[in-house]
Amino acid sequence: MAASDVSVESVRGLLNERLTNLGFEVYPLKIGWYNSVLPPTLHLSYPDDTLAVVVLSTPAMFEEAFLPFLEQRCYQGLNDPIDQCVRQCITSAVSQCFPGEKVDVRYDYELLPSRKPKFLAQTAAHVSGAAFYYQKADVTEQPWAEKKMFGVCVHPRFGGWFAIRALLVFGDVTVGSELVQPVPPDCVPSREGRIKLLEAFNFRWQDWSYRDIISPIQTYSQKQRDYFSTPPAKRLALLRAWGYLPSDNNQPEPTSDTQSQEIGHG
């Protein structure tokens, strides 16, 4: 597909065809929307009108993509199994939908040599309209004084039961006024609700209560909850016990730079 043939709708449509049935959602944005809310040191080095797409995983991804990925013996070890599954799904979709196209794929777990993330996942989700990124600054008369409070995204349909997985930048594709920046749905409009959300996320993330700050249409299955509740170092053993990995797989347990994201949005 030539760059001149690529449009917002064609990109969204092709990616949806490949990814929706696997439990992913895609949301287009302009790089300028992302850069405009961040300091220059965190900007992505593309013109403002460059097309990008943020990819989210929904609760369905675990059963529709991850478990089949394991059943097909696609896991190669070393990397985190979820990260490897997501990479395979997105790489396959990009190569099949946009052969020869310049697509810069950045995953949520990837870091630059400076140890900064390759993109700020929650910022990308917010500016694309996919999910509202609630931060300390969104609370009036803050009760926490100078205490650092991490922000968290809330999806309008899944609450906190989702994850931000990747940003796809189409380096040779520019978009004009046909792509209008959406306003992310403000699912938690009250001060009291936002305090409850941020305190649950920062102080009690282990109980996952922040994920139910709204009534979601779908949550993680019990098997998925068991997986993400298991410490990362013990997840391969769990997969072996479930029969998804051969019992003689003696590879070391993988590590992932996305564990904070899994705690927040896994």
Contacts in CASP RR format, 6 or more apart in sequence:
PFRMAT RR
TARGET T0000
AUTHOR 0000-0000-0000
METHOD contacts of the structure
MODEL  1
MAASDVSVESVRGLLNERLTNLGFEVYPLKIGWYNSVLPPTLHLSYPDDT
LAVVVLSTPAMFEEAFLPFLEQRCYQGLNDPIDQCVRQCITSAVSQCFPG
EKVDVRYDYELLPSRKPKFLAQTAAHVSGAAFYYQKADVTEQPWAEKKMF
GVCVHPRFGGWFAIRALLVFGDVTVGSELVQPVPPDCVPSREGRIKLLEA
FNFRWQDWSYRDIISPIQTYSQKQRDYFSTPPAKRLALLRAWGYLPSDNN
QPEPTSDTQSQEIGHG
1 10 0 8 1.000
1 97 0 8 1.000
1 98 0 8 1.000
1 99 0 8 1.000
1 100 0 8 1.000
1 101 0 8 1.000
3 101 0 8 1.000
3 102 0 8 1.000
3 170 0 8 1.000
3 172 0 8 1.000
3 173 0 8 1.000
6 51 0 8 1.000
6 98 0 8 1.000
6 101 0 8 1.000
6 170 0 8 1.000
6 173 0 8 1.000
7 175 0 8 1.000
7 178 0 8 1.000
8 28 0 8 1.000
8 51 0 8 1.000
8 175 0 8 1.000
8 178 0 8 1.000
8 179 0 8 1.000
11 28 0 8 1.000
11 51 0 8 1.000
11 53 0 8 1.000
11 98 0 8 1.000
11 170 0 8 1.000
11 173 0 8 1.000
12 26 0 8 1.000
12 28 0 8 1.000
12 53 0 8 1.000
14 93 0 8 1.000
14 97 0 8 1.000
14 98 0 8 1.000
15 26 0 8 1.000
15 53 0 8 1.000
15 55 0 8 1.000
15 93 0 8 1.000
15 97 0 8 1.000
15 168 0 8 1.000
16 26 0 8 1.000
17 97 0 8 1.000
18 92 0 8 1.000
18 93 0 8 1.000
18 96 0 8 1.000
18 97 0 8 1.000
19 25 0 8 1.000
19 26 0 8 1.000
19 55 0 8 1.000
19 89 0 8 1.000
19 90 0 8 1.000
19 93 0 8 1.000
21 64 0 8 1.000
22 61 0 8 1.000
22 64 0 8 1.000
22 65 0 8 1.000
22 89 0 8 1.000
23 57 0 8 1.000
23 58 0 8 1.000
23 60 0 8 1.000
23 61 0 8 1.000
23 64 0 8 1.000
23 65 0 8 1.000
24 55 0 8 1.000
24 56 0 8 1.000
24 57 0 8 1.000
24 58 0 8 1.000
24 61 0 8 1.000
24 65 0 8 1.000
24 89 0 8 1.000
24 165 0 8 1.000
25 55 0 8 1.000
25 56 0 8 1.000
25 57 0 8 1.000
25 58 0 8 1.000
25 130 0 8 1.000
26 53 0 8 1.000
26 54 0 8 1.000
26 55 0 8 1.000
26 56 0 8 1.000
27 53 0 8 1.000
27 54 0 8 1.000
27 56 0 8 1.000
27 125 0 8 1.000
27 128 0 8 1.000
27 129 0 8 1.000
27 130 0 8 1.000
28 51 0 8 1.000
28 52 0 8 1.000
28 53 0 8 1.000
28 128 0 8 1.000
28 175 0 8 1.000
28 179 0 8 1.000
29 51 0 8 1.000
29 52 0 8 1.000
29 53 0 8 1.000
29 54 0 8 1.000
29 124 0 8 1.000
29 127 0 8 1.000
29 128 0 8 1.000
29 129 0 8 1.000
29 179 0 8 1.000
29 181 0 8 1.000
30 48 0 8 1.000
30 49 0 8 1.000
30 50 0 8 1.000
30 51 0 8 1.000
30 52 0 8 1.000
30 175 0 8 1.000
30 179 0 8 1.000
30 181 0 8 1.000
31 44 0 8 1.000
31 46 0 8 1.000
31 47 0 8 1.000
31 48 0 8 1.000
31 49 0 8 1.000
31 50 0 8 1.000
31 51 0 8 1.000
31 52 0 8 1.000
31 169 0 8 1.000
32 48 0 8 1.000
32 49 0 8 1.000
32 50 0 8 1.000
33 127 0 8 1.000
33 128 0 8 1.000
33 181 0 8 1.000
34 44 0 8 1.000
34 52 0 8 1.000
34 119 0 8 1.000
34 120 0 8 1.000
34 123 0 8 1.000
34 124 0 8 1.000
34 127 0 8 1.000
35 43 0 8 1.000
35 44 0 8 1.000
35 48 0 8 1.000
36 127 0 8 1.000
37 123 0 8 1.000
37 126 0 8 1.000
37 127 0 8 1.000
38 120 0 8 1.000
38 123 0 8 1.000
42 116 0 8 1.000
42 120 0 8 1.000
44 52 0 8 1.000
44 119 0 8 1.000
44 169 0 8 1.000
46 52 0 8 1.000
46 169 0 8 1.000
46 171 0 8 1.000
47 174 0 8 1.000
49 174 0 8 1.000
49 175 0 8 1.000
49 176 0 8 1.000
50 169 0 8 1.000
50 170 0 8 1.000
50 171 0 8 1.000
50 173 0 8 1.000
50 174 0 8 1.000
50 175 0 8 1.000
51 169 0 8 1.000
51 170 0 8 1.000
51 171 0 8 1.000
51 173 0 8 1.000
51 174 0 8 1.000
51 175 0 8 1.000
51 179 0 8 1.000
52 124 0 8 1.000
52 167 0 8 1.000
52 168 0 8 1.000
52 169 0 8 1.000
52 170 0 8 1.000
53 167 0 8 1.000
53 168 0 8 1.000
53 170 0 8 1.000
54 121 0 8 1.000
54 124 0 8 1.000
54 125 0 8 1.000
54 128 0 8 1.000
54 130 0 8 1.000
54 164 0 8 1.000
54 166 0 8 1.000
54 167 0 8 1.000
54 168 0 8 1.000
55 90 0 8 1.000
55 164 0 8 1.000
55 165 0 8 1.000
55 166 0 8 1.000
55 167 0 8 1.000
55 168 0 8 1.000
56 125 0 8 1.000
56 130 0 8 1.000
56 131 0 8 1.000
56 155 0 8 1.000
56 162 0 8 1.000
56 163 0 8 1.000
56 164 0 8 1.000
56 165 0 8 1.000
57 65 0 8 1.000
57 86 0 8 1.000
57 162 0 8 1.000
57 163 0 8 1.000
57 165 0 8 1.000
58 158 0 8 1.000
58 161 0 8 1.000
58 162 0 8 1.000
58 218 0 8 1.000
59 158 0 8 1.000
59 161 0 8 1.000
59 162 0 8 1.000
59 218 0 8 1.000
59 219 0 8 1.000
59 220 0 8 1.000
59 221 0 8 1.000
59 224 0 8 1.000
60 218 0 8 1.000
62 220 0 8 1.000
62 221 0 8 1.000
62 223 0 8 1.000
62 224 0 8 1.000
62 227 0 8 1.000
63 221 0 8 1.000
63 223 0 8 1.000
63 224 0 8 1.000
65 85 0 8 1.000
65 86 0 8 1.000
65 89 0 8 1.000
66 81 0 8 1.000
66 82 0 8 1.000
66 85 0 8 1.000
67 244 0 8 1.000
69 75 0 8 1.000
69 81 0 8 1.000
69 84 0 8 1.000
69 85 0 8 1.000
69 88 0 8 1.000
69 89 0 8 1.000
70 81 0 8 1.000
70 85 0 8 1.000
70 239 0 8 1.000
70 244 0 8 1.000
70 245 0 8 1.000
71 244 0 8 1.000
74 84 0 8 1.000
74 85 0 8 1.000
74 88 0 8 1.000
75 81 0 8 1.000
75 84 0 8 1.000
75 85 0 8 1.000
75 245 0 8 1.000
76 84 0 8 1.000
77 84 0 8 1.000
77 249 0 8 1.000
77 251 0 8 1.000
77 254 0 8 1.000
78 251 0 8 1.000
78 252 0 8 1.000
78 254 0 8 1.000
79 87 0 8 1.000
79 254 0 8 1.000
79 256 0 8 1.000
80 109 0 8 1.000
80 232 0 8 1.000
80 254 0 8 1.000
80 255 0 8 1.000
80 256 0 8 1.000
80 258 0 8 1.000
81 235 0 8 1.000
81 236 0 8 1.000
81 239 0 8 1.000
81 254 0 8 1.000
82 256 0 8 1.000
82 258 0 8 1.000
82 262 0 8 1.000
83 107 0 8 1.000
83 109 0 8 1.000
83 256 0 8 1.000
83 258 0 8 1.000
86 107 0 8 1.000
86 165 0 8 1.000
86 166 0 8 1.000
87 107 0 8 1.000
90 105 0 8 1.000
90 107 0 8 1.000
90 165 0 8 1.000
90 166 0 8 1.000
90 168 0 8 1.000
91 105 0 8 1.000
94 101 0 8 1.000
94 103 0 8 1.000
94 105 0 8 1.000
94 168 0 8 1.000
98 170 0 8 1.000
101 170 0 8 1.000
101 172 0 8 1.000
101 173 0 8 1.000
102 170 0 8 1.000
102 171 0 8 1.000
102 172 0 8 1.000
103 168 0 8 1.000
103 169 0 8 1.000
103 170 0 8 1.000
103 171 0 8 1.000
104 168 0 8 1.000
104 169 0 8 1.000
104 171 0 8 1.000
105 166 0 8 1.000
105 167 0 8 1.000
105 168 0 8 1.000
105 169 0 8 1.000
106 118 0 8 1.000
106 119 0 8 1.000
106 166 0 8 1.000
106 167 0 8 1.000
106 168 0 8 1.000
106 169 0 8 1.000
107 118 0 8 1.000
107 165 0 8 1.000
107 166 0 8 1.000
108 117 0 8 1.000
108 119 0 8 1.000
108 121 0 8 1.000
108 163 0 8 1.000
108 164 0 8 1.000
108 165 0 8 1.000
108 166 0 8 1.000
108 258 0 8 1.000
108 261 0 8 1.000
109 256 0 8 1.000
109 257 0 8 1.000
109 258 0 8 1.000
109 261 0 8 1.000
110 117 0 8 1.000
110 118 0 8 1.000
110 257 0 8 1.000
111 117 0 8 1.000
111 118 0 8 1.000
111 257 0 8 1.000
112 118 0 8 1.000
118 167 0 8 1.000
119 167 0 8 1.000
121 164 0 8 1.000
121 165 0 8 1.000
121 167 0 8 1.000
121 261 0 8 1.000
122 131 0 8 1.000
122 133 0 8 1.000
122 151 0 8 1.000
122 152 0 8 1.000
122 153 0 8 1.000
122 164 0 8 1.000
123 133 0 8 1.000
124 164 0 8 1.000
124 167 0 8 1.000
125 131 0 8 1.000
125 133 0 8 1.000
125 153 0 8 1.000
125 164 0 8 1.000
125 184 0 8 1.000
126 132 0 8 1.000
126 133 0 8 1.000
126 153 0 8 1.000
126 184 0 8 1.000
127 181 0 8 1.000
128 182 0 8 1.000
128 184 0 8 1.000
129 181 0 8 1.000
129 182 0 8 1.000
129 183 0 8 1.000
129 184 0 8 1.000
129 185 0 8 1.000
130 153 0 8 1.000
130 155 0 8 1.000
130 164 0 8 1.000
130 184 0 8 1.000
131 153 0 8 1.000
131 154 0 8 1.000
131 155 0 8 1.000
131 156 0 8 1.000
131 162 0 8 1.000
131 164 0 8 1.000
131 184 0 8 1.000
132 153 0 8 1.000
132 154 0 8 1.000
132 156 0 8 1.000
132 184 0 8 1.000
132 185 0 8 1.000
132 186 0 8 1.000
132 187 0 8 1.000
132 188 0 8 1.000
133 151 0 8 1.000
133 152 0 8 1.000
133 153 0 8 1.000
133 184 0 8 1.000
134 151 0 8 1.000
134 152 0 8 1.000
134 153 0 8 1.000
134 154 0 8 1.000
134 188 0 8 1.000
134 194 0 8 1.000
134 197 0 8 1.000
134 198 0 8 1.000
135 149 0 8 1.000
135 151 0 8 1.000
136 142 0 8 1.000
136 144 0 8 1.000
136 149 0 8 1.000
136 151 0 8 1.000
136 198 0 8 1.000
138 194 0 8 1.000
139 191 0 8 1.000
139 194 0 8 1.000
139 195 0 8 1.000
139 198 0 8 1.000
140 191 0 8 1.000
141 191 0 8 1.000
143 195 0 8 1.000
149 198 0 8 1.000
149 202 0 8 1.000
150 198 0 8 1.000
150 201 0 8 1.000
150 202 0 8 1.000
151 198 0 8 1.000
151 201 0 8 1.000
151 202 0 8 1.000
152 160 0 8 1.000
152 197 0 8 1.000
152 198 0 8 1.000
152 201 0 8 1.000
152 210 0 8 1.000
152 264 0 8 1.000
152 265 0 8 1.000
153 160 0 8 1.000
153 164 0 8 1.000
153 265 0 8 1.000
154 160 0 8 1.000
154 187 0 8 1.000
154 188 0 8 1.000
154 197 0 8 1.000
154 213 0 8 1.000
154 214 0 8 1.000
155 161 0 8 1.000
155 162 0 8 1.000
155 187 0 8 1.000
155 216 0 8 1.000
156 184 0 8 1.000
156 185 0 8 1.000
156 187 0 8 1.000
156 214 0 8 1.000
157 216 0 8 1.000
157 217 0 8 1.000
157 218 0 8 1.000
158 216 0 8 1.000
158 217 0 8 1.000
158 218 0 8 1.000
158 219 0 8 1.000
159 187 0 8 1.000
159 211 0 8 1.000
159 212 0 8 1.000
159 213 0 8 1.000
159 214 0 8 1.000
159 216 0 8 1.000
160 210 0 8 1.000
160 211 0 8 1.000
160 212 0 8 1.000
160 213 0 8 1.000
160 216 0 8 1.000
160 264 0 8 1.000
160 265 0 8 1.000
161 211 0 8 1.000
161 216 0 8 1.000
161 218 0 8 1.000
161 219 0 8 1.000
161 220 0 8 1.000
162 265 0 8 1.000
162 266 0 8 1.000
163 261 0 8 1.000
163 262 0 8 1.000
163 265 0 8 1.000
163 266 0 8 1.000
164 261 0 8 1.000
164 265 0 8 1.000
187 213 0 8 1.000
187 214 0 8 1.000
188 194 0 8 1.000
188 197 0 8 1.000
188 213 0 8 1.000
188 214 0 8 1.000
193 213 0 8 1.000
196 213 0 8 1.000
197 210 0 8 1.000
197 213 0 8 1.000
200 207 0 8 1.000
200 209 0 8 1.000
200 210 0 8 1.000
200 213 0 8 1.000
201 210 0 8 1.000
201 264 0 8 1.000
204 210 0 8 1.000
205 263 0 8 1.000
205 264 0 8 1.000
208 225 0 8 1.000
211 219 0 8 1.000
212 219 0 8 1.000
220 228 0 8 1.000
223 242 0 8 1.000
226 238 0 8 1.000
227 235 0 8 1.000
227 238 0 8 1.000
227 239 0 8 1.000
228 262 0 8 1.000
228 266 0 8 1.000
230 238 0 8 1.000
232 253 0 8 1.000
232 254 0 8 1.000
232 255 0 8 1.000
232 256 0 8 1.000
232 259 0 8 1.000
232 262 0 8 1.000
233 253 0 8 1.000
234 253 0 8 1.000
235 253 0 8 1.000
236 245 0 8 1.000
236 249 0 8 1.000
236 251 0 8 1.000
236 253 0 8 1.000
236 254 0 8 1.000
237 253 0 8 1.000
239 245 0 8 1.000
240 246 0 8 1.000
240 247 0 8 1.000
240 249 0 8 1.000
256 262 0 8 1.000
END
